[in-house]
């Protein structure tokens, strides 16, 4: 597991180094949308890996690539996609000035599980588009706008429920604690595989050519 996480850390550091020079090279017509798309996809991949490894992370004596030990203690350690996405996004922002954030309006009356992931007005508008039946599945949306007096490129990639997500967000009847809640103590929202969960929101400062 540590080896897997180490590889991701190295890859993410590489991306930080690559896009950290974005403002200075804006005059060279870098494809800002492509950078935003790649960053969003990278966070999706990180979340997916954590989600698929959740049993290995929490089972005593478990190792990557090996069957889970039988009758081994299961202890929730708090390492879940939402948490990892948040801390990675925060750290990445500190090193690059680029914001990569998870956001969701939640489902029905549940709302966002964490207010940190609550959408701003722009994100709400884009998420609403994603929910429209006619919107192409998997297609992101981006545009250059002014934000707090500065030009930025905003992009969002839709985030869908995958099979591994159902352990926490699926049918409450499958609750590991038998009370309709997941391992983190949050209510399971009864999502289905393929449902829209939210999006990965990216904000990239754009420096104008002088």
N, C-alpha and C positions, 0 to 999 in steps of 0.2 A: 504493500500500500504506500509506504513512504517513497519507494522508488517511483511509483506512478505519479504521486503528487510532485515529486522532484522534477520529473520530465515536464509536467504542466507549468511549474514555476519557471523553468528555463525558457520554455516557449513563450510564456507571457512576458518575461523579461526582454526577450528578443523583440516582441511586438512593441513594447514600451520604447525601446531604443529606436525602432524604426519610425514610429509615428511621433516621437517626442520632438522631432525637428519639423513637424508639419507646418506650424505657423511661419517659421523662417523660410520655408520653401514654397509658400503659397503662390508666389509669383511664377513658379515653374509649372503651374497648372496640374498639380497632383489631383488624382481622381478621389475627391473627398468622399463621395458616396461609396466607392469601393472600399476605402479604409473603414468607413462606418459599418458597412456590411460585414467585413471580415472580423471586426472587433465584436460585433453582436453574435456572429456565428461562433466565435471562439468562446464566449461566455456560455452560449448554449451547450457547446461540447463539454465544457467544464462541469456544468450543472448535470448533464447527462451521465458523465462518468461518476460523479458523486452519488447520484440517484441509483445507478446500477451497483455501486459498491456499498450501499448502506448496510446490508446485512454483514458484510465482511468487516466494515468499520466497527460495528457494534457487538459482534460476537467474539467472545474471548477465545484466543488461540487461532482465529481464522487467518488465512493467508491468501493473497491473490493467486488465482490459478489452481487452487486446491478446493476440494469439497468442504463445506462447512462442517466443523466438528460436531458430532452427534452429542446431544444433551449438554452442550457448552453453555455457560451463562450468557445471557443477552443483556447488555447494559447500554442504554442510549447515551451517546456522548455529545449530542448536539451538532454533529457535523452533517448538515443537510444542504441541498442545493440552494435554498433561499439564503441561508447564513453565509455559505461560501461565496455566493454571487455578490452579496453585499460587501464583505470584507475585501474581496479581490477588487471590486469596483472602486471602493474607497482608496485602497492602496495605489491602484492604477492612476486615479485622479491626482493624487499627491505627486506622482512622478512625471505625469504627462500634461496635466491640465485638461484632459479629456474625460468627460463623464460617461461612464457605462453603467447603466442602472436597470434593475429589474422593476417592472411596474405592473399593476393589475387593479382592476376595479372589483375583483372578487366575483362571487357567484350569488345572485339573488341578494338575500339579506345578510350574507356573511361578510361582504366587503373585503378589503385587503386584510391579510392576517397581521401584517406589520405596517404601521403608519409610515415607516420609512419608505415603503414601496408604493404608497398612495400616489396616483398620477396627478400631475399638474394639469392646467387647462389644455395645453397643447397635446399632452399624452391622452387625456380623456377623449379629445376629438378624434385622434388617430385610432385609439382602441375601439371607439364606436364604429369607425369604418371597418375595422377588422371583423366586427361581429355581423356585418351585413352579409346575407347569404350570397350576394353577387360578387363579393370581394374575392379576388384570386387567392387561393390558399397558399401560404408560404411567402407571399410577396410582401416585401417591406415598403415603407413609405418614408421619403425624406424631402427636405426643402431647406433653403437658406433663409433665415429670418433674423430679425434684430432682437436681442435678448439683453436686458439691462444695459442698453446703450451700445452694445457691441454686436458685430455680425457673427453668427454661429451657423453651423450646419446641423440640423436636427434630423435624426433618423430613428425609425423604430422597426424592429423585426418581430412579427407575431410569434408568440410562444405557445406551443400546444401541449396538451396532456399526453404523455407517453405511458406505456404500460408500467414502467417502473415508478411513475408518479402516483399511481393508484394506491400504493401502500399508505400514503398520507392524505391524498385528495379524493379517493374513490368512495365506494359504498360504505356508509357508516356501519353496516352490518358486519363488515370485515375488520372492525376496530380491534387492534391488538390488545386493548385493555377492556374490551367488551362494553364500553360506554359511549361509543360513537365518536371517540376521539383517536387521533393518531399517536405515534410514539412521542411527539413533542407536546402532547396535551391539547392540541388544537382540534376543533370540530372538523370532521371529514365532510367535504361539501358535496359528495356524490357526483363528481365529475366522471365523464366517460372518456375513454381513449380517443384522442382526436379533437376533443373540445379545446377551445381557446382558453388558455389560462391567463394570458396577459401579453406582455411584450418586453423586449430588451431595448431600452432607450439609450441613444447615444447623442452626446452634445460635443461638437468639435469647434473650437474657436477658429475663425477664418480671418486671416490677416490680409487686408487689401494691399494691392500693389501700389507703391508710391513712385 
